[in-house]
């Protein structure tokens, strides 16, 4: 047996096949995943095991999407999985989580398994025989995989040959953990963290009762315990132990992008409920959709953010399908921006429906309860901020500013040929971000976690902005351009506020030096981004609500 590589396979489906799978998911809302069924599962905290297994069965076979062709799947790439995950999460984020758990649990085998292991375990998933869970998180470690406590002690025969391992420890918050036919569990071996396959029913392996949760109640979240669980050496993923942490880190770019796609679907679903409601609800003689204060506060900003998130997710997914890099930081950016934006979108969608938003029947309050988890699992937003700021700070210093200067130069070139998408505004934000990183570094402000979080938010906005502005600037859609300008304005406001927080917020910096730095920054471009801001939002609202302009 030989290891076959530590990266997800590249490639993907053609657009027609991808759309066929997306359409299949949409059809599920008319039969297996009806609104009534979903509300009942949520109310009664039911994991619809039979329905999930039917979705994996021969008539539907959704899990085939992410399994390589050579092991019985369709060989879908990141673009395909994002599209399908997004669509399923529009229907129900709890069911989407259950489906994502199968992808996540299969990932260690896809990236690190031997040929024999892939044929056996991925083959079983492809045949629809297995629910899978990814067992990494621990009660005391959370997202800190370096603090792993679950142990896998080697077992030797009389001749000293390795026959297997005995696993002891516990895992917490494992999606589909209580129902999985096998789990991929990360445990500490003498050589380092290593993934193993543990099958349901193995002596000493216990799958406990599911947790009672705030949201995603249609998913199962269970603790697992391992008490002297013997697994044969053939169940150690890969030929060589000690590669588990590297493998986990290498797929974070992919898995966190999937969580972003889930949040995107949920955020869009909330907005899709609020829009028709606003058209029909009459208040003080006219529909809510005619009231610009209502539309421009509660709907338009979130619609813009969902469009920006979609542009960035698609751009990173296409890179994952064509490059060998793991794109861990980009996955963190996608997750941080989209999950937080979707959470705010769901909150304001509840507000947009007034009292009806608080009632279960309309579905928005369920989405709000569900979507919050996307800010938490696969690494909390604060974990993502730490990853983004640390890696981008180091990259900026290492490249002497070339990374964000490169983004700025690309946007400035686009602005020279198309000045209607706000490119110069975000380009200015990128250059100011560069200078602020240098200022924070030189004044040892990076030791303050709040400073690093503020930098992460600036970095995230600039990089997401780069994606949506490029899309708008290379097309001729006036709504896309207005959307890009609104996003650019929001980016400018955040960058301006965070620069002041970073420079003035921490003690120990000479006041004159701080003021000199702030006065040296050219903020006129950012201030100019306010021009036409209300008109742009009105134009977008006219489009969303089909108002006469």
N, C-alpha and C positions, 0 to 999 in steps of 0.2 A: 504494500500500500504506500502511496505517496501523497503528500499534500499538494493540492491543485491550485494554490494561490490564496492570497489574503484580501482580495478585492472582490466586490460584487461584479458579476459578468456584465459587460456593456452590450448595448444594442437596444432592441425594443421592437414594437409592432408598427405596422404602417397605420396611417391615420384612419383608414376605413375600418380596420379590425379593432382599433382602440375604441372608435365610436360605437361599434357593435357591442362591445363589452359594457360601455357606459349605458347604452340603451337597455341592455339586459338588467342592469341594476335599477334603472328607472321603472322598468316593468314590475320589479319586485314590490314596489309600493302599492300595486293594484291587487297583489295576491298574498304573498308571504309577509310583507312588511307594511300592512295597512295602518292608517292613522289610528284606528280603534285598537288594533293589537299592540301597537307601540305604546299608547297611553296606558293600556292595561298592564303591560310588562313593567312600565315605570311605576305605576301605582302599587303593584303587588311585589315589586322587586324580584321579578322572574327572569332568570337567564333562559332564553328560548333555545335550549340545546337542540331540540328536534328540528327547529327552523334553521339554525346555523348548520347543522349536519346536512340538511336538504340542500342548502346553498353550496355545499361542497360535493354533493352527489353528482352522478353522471349526467343528469338533465341540465344542471346549471354549471357546476364546476368552476366557481369564481376563483378558487385558490390556484388554478392552473395559470392564472395571469402572471404570478411572480416566480414560478418554478421554471428553470431552464429547460429548453426543448429536449435535451438529451436525457432528462429524467422524467419525461412525460408531461411537461408543461408547455406553455405558450411562449416562454422566453420574453415576457414583458419587461420593459425597462422602467426607469424612474418616472419618466413622463407618463407612461401608461398607469403605473401604480398610483401616482398622485391623482390622476384624473378619476380613476375608479374609487379610490378612497375618499376623495372630495365628494363624489356623487352619493356614495353610501352614507356619508356623514350628514348630508343634507336631509336624508330620510330619518336617521337616528344615530346619534353619536355613540350610544351604547352598543348598538349592533356593529357600528364601524370599528369600535374598540376591540370587539371580539374578533372581527376579521383581521384587524391589524395585528392582534396577538399571534395569529398563525404565521403571518409574515415575519414578525419579530422573532418568534421562537425558531423559525427555520433558518434565520440569517447566519447563526454560527456554523451551521452545516454547509450552507451555500458558500461562505467565504473561507472556511477552514477545514471542512471535512475531506476525507479521502474519497476516492471513487466508489469504493465499496459502501461507505457510509451514505454517500449521496444517493446511490442507487437504492439502498434499503429505506432510508428515512424519508428522503424527498419523494421517492416512489410511493411510499405509503400515504404521504400528504396528497400527492397528485391523484391517487386513486380514491380520495375522499374518505379514507379510513381513519384519519387522525386529526383530532384537535391538538394543538401544540401551544405550549406556554414557554415564556422566556423568564427564567428564574435567576435574577441577578441581584435585585434590591434586597437589602437586609434591614432588620429592625433598627439597628444602631448606626448603620453606614449610609443609608439612603443612596444618593447618587455618587457617593465617594467610593468608587470601586477599589481604590487603593487600601481602603479600610476593611477589606473582605475578611470575614471570620469563618465562613464555612470551610471545613477542611476535607481534603481527599487524601487519605493515607494509603500509600502503595501496599499491595498484598503480594507476597512472594511465595512460590512453592518451595518444596524441599531442596530443589537444586539452585534456588536463588533467582529463578526467572519470574518476571512480573506477570501476574495473572489478572490483576484488576485493582480496584481501589475501594476503600470503605469511606463513605461520605457521612459527615456529621455536621449539623448546623441547621439554620432556619432561614427562610426567605419570607419577605413581607410584601404586600400589595401586588401580588402576581396576577395579572389579567388572564382569565380563563384557567387559573391555577387549580380550581376545584374540580374541573371537568376534563382537563387535558389528558390525552392518551399517552403522551410523553412530554417531558420538559427538557429544555436545554439549560443546565444549571452550571453556574460558574463557581468553582471551588478552588481553594488554595492547595497546590501540590508542593513538594519540596523544590521543584523547579520554578514555581510561580503559578499565578492564576491560570486555570485550564477549564475549558467547557467539557461537560459530559452529557450524555443522553441517559435520562432515568425514566423508565417506563412505569405507567400506572400499575399498581398492584405489587410492585417490588417490595419485599419485606423491609420494614423499617421506614418506608416512604409514606408519609401521611399528607393527604390533601384535605385541608380543614374547611369548615363552614365559611361561606362568603361573608365579607364585611357588609354592614349596613351603611350605605353611602348617601351623600348629599345629591349626587347626580349619577349619570351613566348607569342607572339601575338595571338596565337590560344586559349589562355586562357582568361577568363574575370577577370578583377581586378577592383572592384567598391567600392566607398564609400557608406555607409549606414547611414541613419539618423532615429532617433526615437523621435517623438514628441507626448508626452502623449499617447503612445501606450499601450493599455490595454491588458494584457494577463491573462487568468484565472489561478488560483492556480495550476490547473492540468498541466499547461505548465511550471511550475517550476521544473527543473530536480531534482529528488530525493524528499524524504519526508522532509528533513531538509535543510533550507537555510544556507548559509555561508561556503559551502564546495567547491565552485568553484575553488578557487585558488589551493587548495590541489589537486583537480581532474586534473586541467590543468598541474600542475607540475608532477603528477604521470604518465601522458601519454607522457611527453616530450621525455623520453627514446625511446618510440616507434615511435612517429611522426618524431623525428629528425633522427632516423634510416631510416625511409622511404625517407626523403629528401636525405640522403646519397645514398640510392639505386637509386634514380632518377638521382643524379649527376653521379653515377657510369655508369648508362646506357648511359648518354649523352657523358661522357668521352670516353667510349668504342666505341660509334658510330663515334666520331671524328677520333679516331685511325683507325677504320675499313675503313674509307675513305682514309686516308693517306697511308695505307699499299699497297693496289693495285695500287694506283697512283705511288708510288715509284718504283714498279716493272715495270711499263709500260713507265715511263718518262725517256727518254734518254737524258743525259747531258754529253757533252765531250766524246762521244763514248761508254758510258755504262749506264745502268740503275742507277737511284739514289739509289736503294736498295743495290747496290754493293759498295757504298761509305760509309765507316764506320764512317767518321766524321758526315755525314748526319744522318745515322741511330742511332748512339750512342748519338747524341745530341737531335734530334727532336722526336724520336720514343721510343727507348728502355727505358729511365727513366720513361716515362709516362705509358708504358705498365707494367713496374714493379709496379708502384704505384697503378694502377688499380687492379692488382693481389693482392696486399697487402690490398687494401680497400675491395675487395671481401671477402678475408679471414676473416678480422675483422668483417665486416657486418654479415657474416654467423655465426660466433662464437657468437656474441651478440644476433642475432635473435634466435639462438637455446637456449640461456640462457633465453630469454624472454618467450619462449614457454615452459620452464620447471621450471622456478623459479617464486616466487611471488614478487620479488624485482622489482622496477620500472626502475633501471639502467639508471637514468638520466645522470650521468656523462659519462657513456659509449656511450649513444646516442649523447652527445655533442662531444665526441672524434670522433665517426664515421662521424658525420656531418662536423666537422672542417677539418679533414684530407681529406675526399673524395671530398668535394665541392671545396676546394682550389686546390687539385691535378687535378680534372677534369677541372677546369677553366684553369690551366696551360697547360693541355693536349690539350684542344681545341685551345688555343692560338698557341701552337707549331704546331698543325696540319694545321692551316692556313699558318704558315710559311713554312711548309713542302710542301705545294702545290704551293708556290710562288704566282704569280698573280692570278692563278685560285682559290686559297684559299680565295681571296677577292671577288670572284664573287658568286652571289646568287645561280646560277645553281648547283654548286658542293655541297652545303649544309653545308660546314664547317663553314662559317661565321655565318650562322643561329644558329648552335650549340653553337658557341662562344657567340653570343648575348643571347641565351637562358640560358646557364649554369651559367652565372654570378649571376642570381637571387638566385641560390641555396646557394651562400655565404651570402645571405641577409635574405631571408624569413625563418620563424621559428627560428629567432634569428640570428643576424649577426655573422660572424666569431669572432669578438671581444667579443661579448656576450659569445660565446662558450669558448673562451680563459679564460675569467673571471670565468666562472663556473668551468672549468677543474682545473685551478690553485688553486682556493680557496678551493674546496672540497678535492683535492688530497693533498694539503699542510696540511690541517687539519688532513686528514687521516694518512699521513706520521708521523706527530708529535704525534698523538694519539696512533699509533701502534709502536712508537719508531723505525720506519724504516722497520717494518716487511712487509708492503705491497709491496714495490719495492724489498726488499730483497727476498721475496717469488718468485717474477717473476724471479729474477736473479738465485736463487737456482734451479728453475724448468728448466731454459734454460741450466744451467751448467750440470745438470743431463743428459739432452738430448745430450749435446756436448760430454759427456763421452762415449756415445754409438754411436754417429754420429757427427763427427767433420766437416762435409762438408756443413753445412747450416748457418754458421756464428753465431751460438747460443752464443758462449762465448763473442763475440763482443757486442751484445745487452745486455747480462748479465752484462758486465762491464759498459755499459751505464746506466743501472738501478741502479747499486751501486753508480756510480758517481752522478746520479740524486739525490739519497738519501742524499749524503753529501752536495750537492749544496743547497738543500732545507733547511737543517739544518744551513748552513752558511748564507743563505738569512734571515732566521728567527732570528738567533742570532744577526745579524747585522742590523736588522730592515729594510732590503731591500724590504720586501714584501709590504711596503707602496708605492713603485714605481710600477705603472701599467705596465710599460715596462718590468720590472723584472718579474712580474707575467705572462705577455704574453710569455716571453722567457721560463719560466718554463713550461707553458702550451704546448708549441711546443715540448719541450723535453719529457714531459709526454705522449703526443700524439704519438710521434714517437716510444717510447719504448713500449707502449701498443699495437699499431698496429704491431710493429715488433714482439712482442711476438706471435701474432696470425699467421703471415705468416711463422715465423721460426718453430713453432710447426708443422704446416702443412707440411713443407718441410722436417723436420727432421724425421718425422714418416713415410715418403714415400720413394720411390726409384727412383723418377723422377729427372734426372740430370738437367733439365731445371728449375724445381721448386727449386732445391738447388742453382743453379746459381742466380735465381731471389731473393732468400732469402739473398744470400751473397751481391748482389748489394744493396738491401734495407738496410742491416746491415751497409754497408759502408756509405750510405747516412745518416743513423741515427748517426753514429759515428762522422761524420763531423758536423752535426747540434749540437750535444751535446757539442762537443769541442768548437765550436764557441760561443754557448750560455753561457757556463760556463765562458768564458773569458769576455763576455759582462756583465754578472751579477756581477762578482767579481771586475772587473776593471771599469765598466761603470758609477757607481754612486759615487759621492763624499761623504766625511764623513767617509770613511773607511781608517784605517791606511795602508799606502802603504806596509809596511813590513809585516803586518798581511795578506794582500791580496796575496803578493808574496809567503809567507810561505804556505798559503793554496793551491795555484796553484802548487807549487813545491811538495806538499805532495800527489798530485793525480797521480796515475799510468796511464798515457795515452798511454803506449806502446802497449796495446792490441788494442786501437782505431787506433793508427797509423798503426798497422799491418794489419788492415782491408783493406788497399789500395792494398795489394798484390793480384794479379790476377784480379784486378778490370776491366781493359780493356779487358782481355781475357774473363771474365764472360759476359761482355756486347756484345762482338763479338759472343759468343756462343748463347746468347739469340737472337741476330739479325739473326744469321744463321737459328734459329728455326722459327722466325716470318716470314722471307722472303724466307724461304726454299732455302737458299744459300748452295752451296757446301762448306763444312768446310775444 
